[in-house]
Each structure stands twice: as C-alpha cells, then as structure tokens.
Amino acid sequence: MKIKKIAILTRRAGYNMGTSLQAVAMSRFIADAGYPNIIIDYDEYAGHLLWQLKPAVNRLILSVMNLCPMISRLLYKSKYDKLNRMHSQINTFREFEHRYMYLTNKKYRSAKALRRDFNDYYACICGSDQIWSPYFYDPIFFLSFIKEGGICRKIAYAPSMGITDSSMLQQEQINLILQFDSISCREQEASSIVSKITGREITTVLDPTLMVAPDFWHGIADEATFIKKEKYILTYFLHTDYYQDSIPYDYIQKLKAKTGLSVYNISLFNLVNHIDADMTFDTIGPIEFLSLIKNAEWICTNSFHCCIFSYLFKRHFFVFERFMKNGREGGNQNSRIHNLLKLFNLEHCITNPNDEPNISQKYDFNIGLPAITAERKNSLIFLNNALTLKKGL
C-alpha cells in the first residue's frame, strides 16, 4: 500500500527555544499517530530583505574580525564577543534541527516554488505556534500556495493568533482561513474567532509539545552534559519591541535571597536580557534549554513553552504576564498562559512582579492529568478526522 504524503508547515526560524521544540513535537506526534510526514524547509526570511540582510552583514563583519582576532578583541571586544555568541548559538540551533527534524531536501523561498511541488501531497498541516498572528503575517502559513478545492487537504493543527481581538486580522487572512478543510486552534479565544469567521465549530487542541510522551523530552534533556550539580533558580524571559519589559528583576533577587540559590539565566542572541545572574547561558540551544529546566529548583519565566516544560519536568515555576506597550488588551498574549495553567490546575503560578516570592507554594502535578488525558484524546480525534474523513464533510 502506498503511503500517502503528508507535509507539515510550521515556524522554525527566529532561533526561539519553543519554536524549535514545537516543530519537532508536531512531526513526532503526527508520526506516532500513524502518519509519516515531512517538514517543509521553508525560508521564512525569503520575503523580507532586511531580515536577510542583517544576518549576512553580521557574518561578514565576524569573518573580517576573525582575520585578526587579537586586534578585534582588543579594539572591539563587546562587538566581537556578541557576534561570536550569535554565531555559536545559531550553529547550536542548526545542529539541533539537523538531528531532530525530518526536512524536505529542497529549501523553499516562495509560494510559486511550493505550488509546483504540491501536486502529489495528500495533505498539508500547518501549525502550531503563532503562525496566524497578525504581527507576523505570512500568507504561506495560511497555505496560500495550495489550490482551493484541490486534492491536497488543507489542515490547521493548533495555530495560535496571540490575540483576542478579531478586528486585528486582515481581510486576506480571513479569506485564506475560509479555504481550509479542517481547522483547530491552540487557544479557546482563537477558536472562537475562527468559529465566527467560518460559521463552523472549531476544536481547541493541545500544543504539540503536550502530545509527545514526556519520556521523549527527558531523553533529549539528558543529552546535555554541562550542567553543574547544584541547585539553582532558572530565568528565561522573552520580550519584543511592542511589549513592555516584563522581566521582574527585583522579584528574582528576592527569590535568590530567600532560597540562597544561584541564578542561571538563558538568553538568546536576538532577545538579549540583562538579568543579574550568577551564570548566563547565551550560546545554548533547545537540548540545553530542556536540561536547564529539568534540573532547576525554581523557574521564573514569561514563556508559554517554558511553562509547558516546567510542568512536564515537575519543576516549581512562577509565571509573569506580558502587556502591549500601546495598552491594547486584544494583543496581549496572556490568555494562552491562563488557559494553559487552568488545564494544569496551576493557576496560582501567575505571579505579580511586586509579590513576595512564596517558596512554600504547593504544586500538584497530578491533579491536572485527567484533563490533559482527555484533551490529548480530543486532539487525536481531530487529527484522525482531518486526515481520514472525506473532503467537504
């Protein structure tokens, strides 16, 4: 029997821990469900000249500096060190991708190139992460390259919009959503928005990282070998230009004083933070990220996926909200965190930066298991129906 070809299109660029890990999880859980698949190697920067130009310039500068590293270190130490950290972290992410992602041999840079090769695919599944966010709109992630009414099924598994205000969507986005054969969303708010657009009931499904057995993540985490055998507080914070700085510097120092533990901070070269840490990890990739979470005593974060892995590894964690600079409530990403913690029955993990650290706070990592088990079942039902039911039903 010929195996039907299934493609996955999801975000992988940006050198973000959660983005890389959810891409691996997406392919893994669909394969575990009995559907062999391949991830489309799509260049998300292809249509953005500035996004391509900056990394190219940085690589050129580093190459020139490496011609005489002693002088570069003497005269431009800060710049030279920064570029070396960037280069090292990018390579770490690429090595992870090469090892854990089954990608198409061909790299795609346009809808035209994708359209040529999709005549013999049975289905294309886009998701998850914030592929439908109006802030990062790319029609490719709405499967615009697949002909409407063609043989290739257009399926959305767990896309996130990162918004609660449907007016932030462009009309073109809405038109593309209407062309899908099957749609699910990662957050209830997104499901409600899409339901209003399509007039259909939209299933809310789990993030792919929760659809993979925890042992898989433990196995990856255990590959890291550099972690010190001491108790520590881990900090991992994401921030962008249109969000307020949500890093609770004072809270972290209070937690350190209360526990007497060192602070380990994870920093990305493209989202540098300035936490006063005892040790900063700024060249690591997803493997080390998982290991640091698994071995932490306490975790402070505003990251959705850091929350997921803190839960899966049964670590004590505090979660901090993020707010838009322009005050527009509909663009805040806090709803996805609240939904996640409600599922885990750990809503008390939401923390105000002005709070006193509660190190006696109780964590029951088992109480949410029945709900998670039920959601996993519903998510698999959606996937099976999307791939097996007759088109149009």
Secondary structure, 3 states (H helix, E strand, C coil): CCCCCEEEECCCCCCCHHHHHHHHHHHHHHHHCCCCCEEEEECCCCCCHHHHHHHHHHHHHHHHHCCCHHHHHHHCHHHHHHHHHHHHHHHHHHHHHHHHCCEEEEEECCHHHHHHCCCCCCEEEECCCCCCCHHHCCHHHHCCCCCCCCCCEEEECCCCCCCCCHHHCCHHHHHHHCCCCEEEECCHHHHHHHHHHHCCCCEECCCHHHCCCHHHHHHHHCCCCCCCCCCEEEEECCCCCCECCCCCHHHHHHHHHHHCCEEEEECECCECCCCCCCEEECCCCHHHHHHHHHCCCEEEECCHHHHHHHHHCCCEEEECCCCECCCCHHHCCHHHHHHHHHHHCCHHHECCCCCCCCCCCCCCCCCCHHHHHHHHHHHHHHHHHHHHCCCCC
